[in-house]
Amino acid sequence: MKILITGAAGFLGRHLVALFSEEKHELVTIVRPTSDTKYLEEKNVRLIRGDLHDEKCIAEAAKGVDVIVHAAATLRGSWEAFYAINVEATGHLLDQAVKAKVRRFVFISSVIVYDHSASLPETCFNEAMPYEQENQTYYCKTKIEAEQLVNKYHTESKLATTILRPAAIYGKSGPLFLSRLGFAAGGNRYLIVGDGRLPLPLSHVEGIAQAVKLCIDKKTAAGKTYNVVESEKMTQLEFFKEVRRYVKPKFSAVKLPYGLMKFMSVSADKILGLVGMTSPLPLSYMKLCAVPFSYSSEKLKTELGWKPQRDFRQSVRDTMLWHKQQSRSKRKIANDDFRVPITVGGTLRVGIAGCGVISGPHLDALKRLQNAEVVALCDPLEDARKAMAKKYGIVNTYETYQEMLEQEQLDVVHVCTPAQSHAEISIAAAKKGCHVFVEKPFALNGADARKMLNAAKRQKVKLCAGHNHVFDKVMIDARNVLASGALGRVTYVESWYGTSYSSDSKSRYLTYEGGKNWAYDMPGSLYQNFISHPISLLLDVMGDATVQAVQAKFHRIVPHMASDELRVTFENEKMGGLLNMSMAVSPRYLFVNIYGTDGTLRVDFLNKTVFLDKPSTKLPRVISRSLSSISQAKVLLGAALRNIFIGVLGKYNMYQGNETLIRLFYKSILDDSPLPISAEEGVRSVELMDDIWAQMVERKGATATPQPAGKKPARASNGTVKKTRVAATSRKTRGAAS
């Protein structure tokens, strides 16, 4: 059988496709350019690119079909939009159904068409009861007109039509929050109209799909209308209890009296009506949220043998569990408080390679980790290693990493040396059977990074890249928001990292002697010492991406480089990205902006804030924007007070993400769970750096290579800058800080 399904890319449509594709029917649908068709392509559905506004497109799709299932509808927009899709498109489909001589036309309507306004509480609606007359929303009015068209074609054109009227549709892959629950007031709060004891009329999506199948198979369904609603009920409060239990533990519902909400609705309607606008709080919806109505499916059961869900409560819970699974971020922290409890016993012996500035946060984190004991450290600079040994009470110190690996029985090595020696030390540690945590940047170049990865695989040890900002609390919060789907489809990501050297003239990197710092000898010069941060954050959202374009400018802030402003554009199949790295702009910024079709997320790593900017479609734009500004001000003020309070108490942890990452690394070793940041991610970040430096060299007047203290960089025979490597254990004059 050949079946045309409209709305096949939607919630109900996908379940219809799943059901009929299992039965080996030939399926066809009409899809817009904006539709996600991956699932339909996997199910071998024939796709007609076009729109239900287009009669020619509908005619092409209807050729040779045996059955049309019209499940497409719009739920928002202007009257013109509602009428075009819900009424006119239905008329076009009915015309083509007659011409194609289809044997059954199934129209998905809604119980919204019943006369709720004139009905008393506890009314049970059956298919013979009248249409709504008084309070017709756009959706209600167009569904009534569409039903009248369907019935007209059955009577006048002898087209075998059937109308199904579901209630609030739920199930896997559908929305979590359904109609008649009330109003959303943020991601974790809902406003209930009334006392919350309203029984919700629900229709399981698979039950509707089975009803469609029965309507196609049973001749007695021709010319009939059926309610398709579950027999059992669940109140609003019971539904929200399941949401808290399975999906959102911090979710809350606030009950508001129906009388108050009715007054607000009428008042808003009158005030906004003065400027030609409709109320975002329609009175008809208020009544549906507060007054108990039910719908009988006895006709569907008796005439067609339809059966509701065997275990209604379990089907609701299965839906909740599906949403819980979908809402898990890709880097799941051990618990919702961002703590990483390690329940597996055992203590790992740890060695630290490099005693520069960055080794301090590592040692601080390890000091608080019961499962780790730092037994040795090494550094070619005697003063550096003695200072760290004294501060953290470490007895065994060595000048070279070779001595430390030879003399100590280590389980883990932290590589906190200059990047020039990361590959050398990591590979040597892996050969000794040590797990390795490598500071940023992961390696000097992609070739070295690949050698590190291969060594870890051969020796079967864990190799973790130190991309610490990925585990800052604000980024964890951001991933949870992304996983919830609040942004819709992500279209663009902007990652900004600044050092504000223009207002920091005392920086060690700006002095004459600073030109001799090891960081300037990397292929990416000083950029490479920091760019792991914005790259790792960008890729955390985008997944993999490729470098599209590089722009570098010199604002004469950093004396030992040819540029101090860097812009890099990235791209993959789903979204674009922009990396900004500035050593000139002040004040210092470190943020990620994530832009989506339904909202934008602003993640500020310095102020420790996450702000979801989501427009309200029910409020005038000027009001919506003003409320957004107020919300943002509230978030910033709260963060400022919190940060000041923590700072006064001396509990501000600038390296919180680093500590979380280290704890997750040790947890992965002890319980053999996946690494928090894989070695493959470290390799990919360095490969992208290679691409950036290569494009910088290609651009006229821009080079990634430093020019320290008036010294010109060495050049290869082809004119490009030579990439020098420096062994950490022999570069005593350059320091050992990473």
C-alpha positions in Angstrom: 0.0 0.0 0.0 1.2 3.5 -0.8 0.5 6.0 2.0 1.0 9.8 1.9 1.6 11.1 5.4 1.7 14.9 6.0 3.6 16.1 9.0 5.8 13.1 8.8 8.8 15.0 10.3 6.7 15.9 13.4 6.1 14.1 16.6 3.0 12.0 15.6 4.2 11.8 12.0 7.4 10.0 13.0 5.5 7.4 14.9 3.1 6.9 12.0 6.2 6.4 9.8 7.7 3.9 12.3 4.4 1.9 12.4 3.8 1.7 8.6 7.4 1.2 7.6 7.5 -1.9 9.8 4.6 -3.2 7.8 6.5 -2.6 4.6 4.2 0.0 3.1 5.5 2.5 0.6 5.6 5.9 2.3 5.7 9.4 0.8 5.6 12.8 2.5 6.0 16.5 1.8 8.9 18.2 3.6 9.9 21.8 3.8 13.6 22.9 3.3 13.7 23.5 7.1 12.6 20.0 8.1 15.0 17.5 9.7 14.7 14.6 7.3 17.4 12.2 8.6 14.9 9.9 10.3 12.7 9.8 7.2 15.6 9.0 5.0 16.6 6.2 7.3 13.1 4.8 6.9 13.2 5.1 3.1 10.4 7.6 2.9 10.1 9.3 -0.5 10.5 13.0 0.1 8.7 15.6 -1.9 10.5 18.9 -1.3 7.9 21.7 -1.1 5.2 23.1 1.0 1.5 22.4 1.9 0.7 25.9 0.6 1.6 24.7 -2.9 -1.2 22.8 -4.9 1.3 21.5 -7.4 3.5 20.0 -4.7 0.4 18.3 -3.1 -0.6 17.0 -6.5 2.8 15.4 -7.1 2.8 13.8 -3.7 -0.7 12.4 -4.1 -0.1 10.6 -7.4 -0.8 6.9 -7.1 -1.4 6.9 -3.3 -3.9 4.6 -1.7 -4.3 6.4 1.6 -3.7 9.9 2.8 -3.1 10.6 6.5 -3.2 14.3 7.1 -1.4 14.9 10.4 0.2 18.3 9.6 -1.0 21.4 11.4 0.2 24.6 12.7 -0.2 25.7 16.4 1.2 29.2 16.2 1.3 32.3 14.0 -1.2 34.7 12.4 -4.7 33.9 11.3 -3.5 33.7 7.8 -0.9 31.1 8.7 -3.4 29.0 10.6 -5.9 29.2 7.8 -3.4 28.3 5.1 -2.1 25.1 6.7 -5.1 23.9 8.7 -7.9 24.7 6.2 -6.6 25.5 2.7 -4.0 22.7 2.7 -6.7 20.3 3.9 -8.9 21.3 1.0 -6.0 20.8 -1.5 -5.3 17.4 -0.1 -9.0 16.4 -0.3 -9.1 17.6 -4.0 -6.1 15.4 -4.9 -7.5 12.5 -2.9 -10.6 12.5 -5.1 -8.5 12.8 -8.3 -6.2 10.0 -7.1 -9.2 7.8 -6.1 -7.6 7.1 -2.7 -9.5 4.5 -0.6 -9.2 6.3 2.7 -8.5 9.8 3.9 -7.7 10.1 7.7 -7.7 13.5 9.2 -6.1 14.2 12.6 -8.2 16.8 14.4 -8.4 17.6 18.1 -10.9 17.5 21.0 -10.4 21.3 21.1 -13.4 21.5 18.6 -16.0 20.7 21.3 -18.2 23.4 22.9 -16.3 23.8 26.2 -17.5 27.3 26.7 -21.2 26.4 27.1 -20.6 23.1 28.9 -20.7 22.4 32.6 -17.8 21.0 34.6 -17.5 17.2 34.5 -19.0 17.1 31.0 -17.9 14.0 29.1 -17.8 14.8 25.4 -18.7 12.3 22.7 -18.5 12.6 19.0 -22.1 13.7 18.6 -21.7 16.8 20.7 -21.6 20.3 19.1 -18.7 22.5 18.1 -17.3 25.3 20.1 -19.3 28.5 19.4 -18.2 31.3 21.8 -14.4 31.2 22.4 -12.8 29.9 19.3 -9.0 30.3 19.2 -7.3 30.3 15.8 -6.5 26.6 16.2 -10.0 25.7 17.3 -11.7 27.6 14.5 -9.5 26.2 11.8 -9.8 22.6 13.0 -13.6 23.0 13.0 -13.5 24.4 9.4 -11.2 21.6 8.3 -13.5 18.9 9.8 -16.4 20.5 8.0 -14.5 20.2 4.7 -13.6 16.6 5.3 -17.2 15.7 6.0 -18.4 17.6 2.9 -16.0 15.6 0.7 -17.3 12.4 2.2 -20.9 13.4 1.5 -20.6 15.1 -1.8 -17.6 13.4 -3.4 -18.0 10.0 -1.9 -14.5 10.1 -0.5 -14.0 7.6 2.4 -12.9 9.9 5.2 -12.3 9.4 8.9 -11.6 12.0 11.6 -9.7 11.3 14.7 -9.8 13.7 17.7 -6.9 13.1 20.2 -6.4 15.2 23.3 -3.0 16.2 24.7 -0.5 13.9 22.9 2.3 12.4 24.9 5.0 9.8 24.4 8.7 9.3 23.6 10.2 12.0 21.4 7.3 14.4 22.2 7.1 17.5 24.4 7.6 17.0 28.1 5.0 19.7 29.1 1.5 19.2 27.6 -1.5 21.5 27.1 -3.8 22.1 30.1 -1.0 22.0 32.6 -0.8 25.7 32.9 1.9 28.2 32.0 5.7 27.8 32.0 7.5 30.3 34.2 11.1 29.4 33.5 12.8 26.0 33.0 12.0 24.7 36.4 8.6 26.3 37.3 5.1 26.0 36.1 2.0 28.1 37.0 -1.1 25.9 37.6 -4.5 27.5 37.0 -6.7 26.3 39.9 -5.9 23.7 42.6 -3.9 21.3 40.4 -6.4 18.4 40.7 -7.7 18.7 37.1 -7.7 15.3 35.4 -5.6 15.6 32.2 -7.1 14.2 29.1 -4.1 12.4 27.5 -3.6 10.5 24.2 -0.5 8.3 23.8 1.2 8.8 20.4 1.4 5.1 19.7 -2.3 4.7 20.6 -3.1 7.4 18.0 -0.9 5.6 15.4 -2.8 2.3 16.1 -6.1 4.2 15.7 -5.0 5.5 12.3 -4.2 1.9 11.2 -7.6 0.7 12.3 -9.3 3.6 10.4 -7.4 2.5 7.2 -8.1 -1.2 7.7 -11.8 -1.1 8.8 -14.4 -0.3 6.2 -16.8 0.7 8.9 -14.6 3.7 9.8 -15.6 5.6 6.6 -17.5 8.8 7.3 -17.0 8.5 11.0 -15.4 10.6 13.7 -13.7 9.1 16.7 -12.2 10.5 20.0 -8.9 8.8 20.7 -8.2 9.4 24.4 -6.8 7.2 27.2 -9.3 5.9 29.6 -7.2 6.6 32.7 -6.5 10.0 33.9 -3.7 11.8 35.8 -4.0 15.2 37.5 -1.7 18.1 37.0 -0.1 17.7 40.4 0.4 13.9 39.7 2.0 14.7 36.4 4.4 17.3 37.9 5.3 14.7 40.6 6.5 12.4 37.9 8.4 15.2 36.3 10.2 15.9 39.6 10.8 12.2 40.2 12.2 11.3 36.8 13.3 14.4 34.9 13.7 17.6 37.0 14.3 17.1 40.7 14.2 20.9 41.3 11.0 21.4 39.4 8.2 23.3 41.2 4.6 24.1 40.4 2.8 27.2 41.8 -1.0 27.1 42.1 -2.9 30.3 41.1 -6.7 30.7 41.7 -8.8 30.4 38.6 -10.7 33.6 39.5 -7.4 35.6 39.6 -6.2 34.2 36.3 -9.6 34.9 34.7 -9.4 38.5 35.9 -5.9 38.8 34.5 -6.9 37.3 31.2 -9.9 39.6 30.7 -7.9 42.7 31.8 -5.0 41.8 29.4 -7.4 41.2 26.6 -9.0 44.7 27.0 -5.7 46.5 27.4 -3.9 44.9 24.5 -7.0 45.1 22.4 -6.6 48.9 22.4 -3.4 48.4 20.3 -4.8 45.6 18.1 -3.1 42.8 20.0 -4.5 39.6 21.6 -4.0 38.5 25.2 -1.2 36.0 25.9 -3.5 34.6 28.5 -6.6 33.5 26.5 -9.7 32.9 28.7 -10.6 29.7 26.8 -7.3 28.2 27.7 -7.7 29.3 31.4 -11.0 27.4 31.5 -9.4 24.2 30.0 -6.7 24.4 32.6 -9.1 24.7 35.5 -12.4 23.1 34.6 -12.6 19.2 34.5 -13.8 17.8 31.2 -13.5 14.3 29.8 -13.8 12.6 26.4 -15.2 9.2 25.6 -13.4 6.8 23.4 -16.1 4.1 23.6 -17.1 4.5 20.0 -13.5 3.8 18.8 -13.3 0.8 21.1 -16.7 -0.6 20.2 -16.6 -0.1 16.4 -13.0 -0.6 15.6 -11.7 -2.6 18.5 -9.2 0.1 19.6 -7.4 -0.5 23.0 -5.9 2.2 25.3 -2.5 1.7 26.8 -2.3 -1.4 28.9 -0.4 0.3 31.7 -1.2 4.0 31.5 1.0 5.1 34.4 4.0 3.2 33.1 3.6 4.7 29.7 3.8 8.2 31.3 6.9 7.1 33.3 8.5 5.7 30.1 8.0 9.1 28.5 9.6 10.8 31.5 12.5 8.4 31.4 13.0 9.1 27.7 13.2 12.8 28.5 15.6 12.2 31.4 17.9 10.3 29.0 17.7 13.1 26.4 18.4 15.8 29.1 21.7 14.2 30.1 24.6 16.3 29.0 27.3 14.5 27.0 29.8 15.0 29.9 27.8 13.8 32.9 29.1 14.9 36.3 28.8 12.3 39.0 26.0 14.1 40.7 23.8 17.1 40.4 25.8 19.2 42.9 28.9 19.1 40.6 30.8 17.0 43.1 32.8 14.0 42.0 32.6 11.4 44.8 35.1 8.5 44.3 33.7 5.4 45.9 36.4 3.0 44.6 39.2 2.4 47.1 42.9 2.6 46.6 45.6 5.3 46.5 47.5 6.2 43.4 51.1 7.3 43.6 51.6 10.5 41.7 54.6 12.3 40.2 54.6 15.9 39.0 56.8 16.9 36.1 57.4 20.7 36.1 57.2 23.0 39.1 56.1 26.2 37.5 53.1 28.3 38.3 50.5 25.9 36.9 51.7 23.0 39.0 50.3 24.8 42.1 46.6 24.2 41.2 47.4 20.6 40.4 49.0 20.0 43.8 46.2 21.9 45.6 43.6 19.6 43.9 45.6 16.5 44.7 46.0 17.5 48.3 42.2 17.4 48.7 42.0 14.1 46.9 42.1 11.1 49.2 42.8 8.7 46.5 46.1 10.4 45.4 49.5 10.7 47.1 52.1 12.9 45.5 55.3 11.1 46.1 57.7 13.0 43.8 58.3 16.0 41.6 60.9 17.0 39.1 62.1 20.2 37.5 65.5 21.3 36.1 65.3 24.5 38.1 66.5 23.7 41.7 64.8 26.8 43.3 61.4 25.9 41.7 61.4 22.3 42.8 62.6 23.1 46.3 59.9 25.7 46.7 57.1 23.4 45.7 58.6 20.5 47.7 58.6 22.7 50.8 55.1 24.1 50.3 53.5 20.7 49.8 55.7 18.5 52.0 57.1 16.4 49.2 60.3 14.6 50.1 61.5 13.1 46.8 62.6 15.6 44.1 64.5 15.1 40.9 66.2 17.3 38.3 64.9 15.3 35.3 61.8 13.3 34.6 64.0 10.4 33.6 65.3 10.1 37.1 61.9 10.4 38.6 60.4 7.7 36.4 63.4 5.4 37.1 63.5 5.8 40.9 59.8 6.0 41.7 57.0 3.4 41.2 54.4 5.8 39.9 50.8 5.2 38.9 50.1 8.7 37.5 52.2 11.5 36.1 51.0 15.1 35.7 52.9 16.9 32.9 53.1 20.6 33.8 56.2 21.5 31.8 56.5 23.7 28.7 54.7 22.2 25.7 58.0 21.5 23.9 58.5 18.5 26.2 54.9 17.2 26.6 55.2 14.5 24.0 58.6 13.3 25.3 57.6 13.1 28.9 54.1 11.7 28.2 55.4 8.9 26.0 58.2 8.0 28.5 55.6 7.9 31.4 53.2 5.7 29.3 56.1 3.2 28.7 56.5 3.0 32.4 52.7 2.1 32.7 51.7 5.5 34.1 48.4 7.2 33.4 49.1 10.7 32.2 47.4 14.1 32.7 48.8 16.7 30.3 48.5 20.5 30.8 47.5 22.7 27.9 48.5 23.0 25.2 48.3 19.2 24.8 51.3 19.1 22.4 53.5 21.3 20.3 51.9 20.0 17.0 49.6 17.4 15.7 52.3 14.9 14.9 53.6 14.9 18.5 50.0 14.6 19.8 49.4 11.5 17.6 52.6 9.9 19.0 51.3 10.5 22.5 47.9 9.0 21.7 49.5 5.9 20.1 51.8 5.4 23.0 48.9 5.5 25.5 47.0 3.0 23.4 49.9 0.6 23.1 50.6 0.7 26.8 46.9 0.7 27.7 47.1 3.7 30.0 44.8 6.7 30.2 45.9 10.0 28.7 43.9 13.1 29.6 44.1 16.6 28.1 43.9 19.5 30.6 41.0 21.4 29.1 39.9 22.7 32.5 37.3 25.3 31.5 35.1 22.5 30.0 34.4 21.6 33.6 33.9 25.0 35.1 30.5 25.0 36.9 29.1 27.5 34.4 30.0 25.3 31.5 28.4 22.3 33.2 25.3 24.4 33.7 25.4 25.4 30.0 25.6 21.8 28.8 22.6 20.9 31.0 20.6 23.8 29.4 21.7 22.6 25.9 20.6 19.0 26.7 17.2 20.2 27.8 16.6 21.5 24.3 15.8 25.1 25.6 17.9 26.6 22.7 16.2 24.6 20.0 18.7 23.9 17.2 22.1 25.5 17.8 23.2 27.5 14.8 26.3 29.4 16.0 28.9 29.4 18.8 31.2 32.2 19.8 34.2 31.6 22.1 36.1 34.5 23.4 39.4 34.5 25.4 41.2 37.6 26.4 44.3 38.5 28.4 43.9 42.3 28.5 47.6 43.0 28.3 46.9 46.5 27.3 46.0 47.2 30.9 48.6 44.8 32.4 52.0 46.4 31.5 53.7 44.4 34.3 52.9 41.0 32.6 55.9 38.8 32.4 55.2 38.2 28.7 55.6 41.9 27.9 59.0 42.6 29.4 62.2 42.5 27.4 63.3 39.3 29.3 59.8 37.9 28.7 60.7 37.6 25.0 62.8 34.6 26.0 59.9 32.8 27.6 59.4 29.2 26.2 55.8 30.1 25.1 57.2 32.3 22.3 59.1 29.4 20.8 56.0 27.4 20.0 54.6 27.3 16.4 51.7 29.5 17.5 53.8 31.7 19.7 52.0 33.1 22.8 48.6 32.4 21.2 49.4 28.7 21.6 49.8 28.9 25.3 46.1 30.0 25.7 44.2 29.0 22.7 43.4 25.5 24.0 40.8 27.2 26.2 38.6 28.8 23.5 39.1 25.9 21.2 38.1 23.3 23.8 35.0 25.3 24.7 34.0 25.8 21.1 34.4 22.1 20.3 32.5 21.1 23.4 29.4 22.7 21.8 30.1 22.1 18.1 31.6 18.7 18.2 34.2 18.4 15.5 34.8 21.4 13.2 37.2 22.6 10.5 39.0 25.9 10.3 37.5 28.1 7.6 39.3 31.5 7.8 42.0 33.2 10.0 42.5 36.9 10.6 45.3 38.3 12.7 45.9 42.0 13.5 48.7 43.8 15.4 47.7 46.6 17.8 51.2 47.0 19.2 50.4 45.6 22.7 52.6 42.5 22.7 56.2 43.5 21.6 57.4 40.0 20.8 54.8 39.0 18.3 53.7 40.1 14.8 50.0 40.2 15.9 48.0 40.3 19.1 44.4 39.9 17.9 43.2 36.6 16.4 39.9 35.7 14.8 39.2 32.2 13.5 36.0 31.0 11.9 34.9 27.3 12.2 32.3 25.2 10.5 30.6 21.8 10.5 27.5 20.4 8.9 25.2 21.7 11.7 26.6 25.1 12.8 29.2 27.8 12.5 31.7 29.0 15.1 33.9 31.9 15.9 37.0 32.0 18.1 38.2 35.3 19.3 41.5 35.6 21.0 42.6 39.1 22.2 45.7 40.2 24.0 44.9 43.9 23.3 41.2 44.4 24.4 40.5 45.5 28.0 38.9 44.6 30.3 39.6 40.9 30.2 36.8 38.7 28.8 36.3 34.9 28.9 32.9 33.9 27.6 31.0 31.6 25.3 27.8 32.7 23.5 25.6 29.9 22.1 23.0 30.9 19.6 19.9 28.7 18.9 16.7 28.9 17.0 14.7 29.2 20.3 17.1 31.2 22.4 20.6 32.3 23.2 22.9 31.2 26.1 25.5 33.5 27.5 28.2 31.8 29.6 30.6 34.2 31.5 33.5 32.3 33.0 34.9 35.3 34.9 31.6 36.6 36.5 30.4 33.0 36.9 27.0 33.5 35.2 24.9 31.6 32.8 22.1 33.6 31.2 19.4 32.1 29.0 17.9 34.7 26.7 14.6 33.3 25.5 12.0 35.5 23.9 8.4 35.3 24.8 6.1 34.7 21.8 3.0 35.7 23.9 4.2 39.1 24.9 4.8 42.3 22.9 8.4 42.5 21.8 9.2 45.7 23.8 7.9 44.0 27.0 9.7 40.8 26.2 13.0 42.6 25.7 12.5 44.6 28.9 11.8 41.5 30.9 14.9 39.9 29.4 17.1 42.9 30.5 15.6 42.7 34.0 16.4 39.0 34.2 19.9 39.5 33.0 20.5 42.3 35.6 19.1 40.0 38.3 21.6 37.3 37.3 24.6 39.7 37.2 23.7 41.2 40.6 23.3 37.8 42.2 26.6 36.6 40.8 28.4 39.8 41.9 27.1 39.4 45.5 28.0 35.7 45.6 31.5 36.2 44.2 32.2 39.1 46.7 30.9 36.9 49.6 33.0 33.9 48.5 36.1 36.2 48.0 35.8 37.7 51.5 35.6 34.3 53.0 38.7 33.3 51.0 36.9 30.4 49.3 37.1 31.7 45.7 38.6 28.9 43.6 39.9 30.2 40.3 40.7 26.7 39.2 37.4 25.0 40.1 37.1 23.5 36.6 40.7 22.1 36.9 40.0 20.4 40.2 36.7 18.9 38.8 38.6 17.6 35.8 41.4 16.1 37.9 38.9 14.4 40.2 37.1 12.9 37.1 40.4 11.8 35.7 41.2 9.9 38.9 37.7 8.5 39.0 38.1 7.2 35.5 41.3 5.4 36.5 39.9 3.8 39.6 36.5 2.7 38.3 37.6 2.3 34.6 35.0 4.8 33.4 35.5 7.0 30.3 37.9 9.9 30.5 36.4 13.3 31.1 38.6 14.7 28.3 39.9 12.1 25.9 43.3 12.0 24.3 41.5 12.2 20.9 40.1 15.6 22.0 43.6 16.8 22.9 44.9 15.6 19.5 42.1 17.3 17.6 42.6 20.6 19.4 46.3 20.6 18.4 45.5 19.7 14.8 43.2 22.7 14.6 46.0 24.8 15.9 48.3 23.5 13.1 45.6 24.6 10.6 45.4 28.1 12.2 49.2 28.6 12.2 49.5 27.4 8.6 46.8 29.9 7.5 48.5 32.7 9.4 51.8 32.1 7.7 50.1 32.1 4.3 48.5 35.5 4.9 50.7 38.4 3.9 52.1 40.4 6.8 50.9 37.9 9.4 52.9 35.1 11.1 52.3 33.0 14.1 56.0 33.0 14.9 57.4 35.3 17.6 60.1 37.9 17.1 61.6 38.1 20.6 63.9 41.0 21.7 64.6 42.2 18.2 65.7 38.7 17.1 64.3 37.6 13.7 62.9 34.1 13.6 64.9 31.5 11.7 63.4 30.5 8.3 63.4 27.3 6.3 64.5 27.2 2.7 60.9 27.6 1.6 60.6 30.9 3.5 58.3 29.7 6.2 59.2 29.9 9.9 61.0 26.9 11.4 59.2 25.3 14.2 61.7 24.7 16.9 61.4 22.2 19.8 63.0 22.6 23.2 63.5 19.9 25.7 62.1 20.9 29.1 64.9 19.3 31.1 67.5 21.4 29.4 65.9 24.8 29.0 66.8 26.1 32.4 66.9 29.7 31.3 63.3 29.6 30.0 61.6 28.4 33.2 59.4 25.4 33.7 56.0 27.0 34.1 53.3 25.8 31.7 
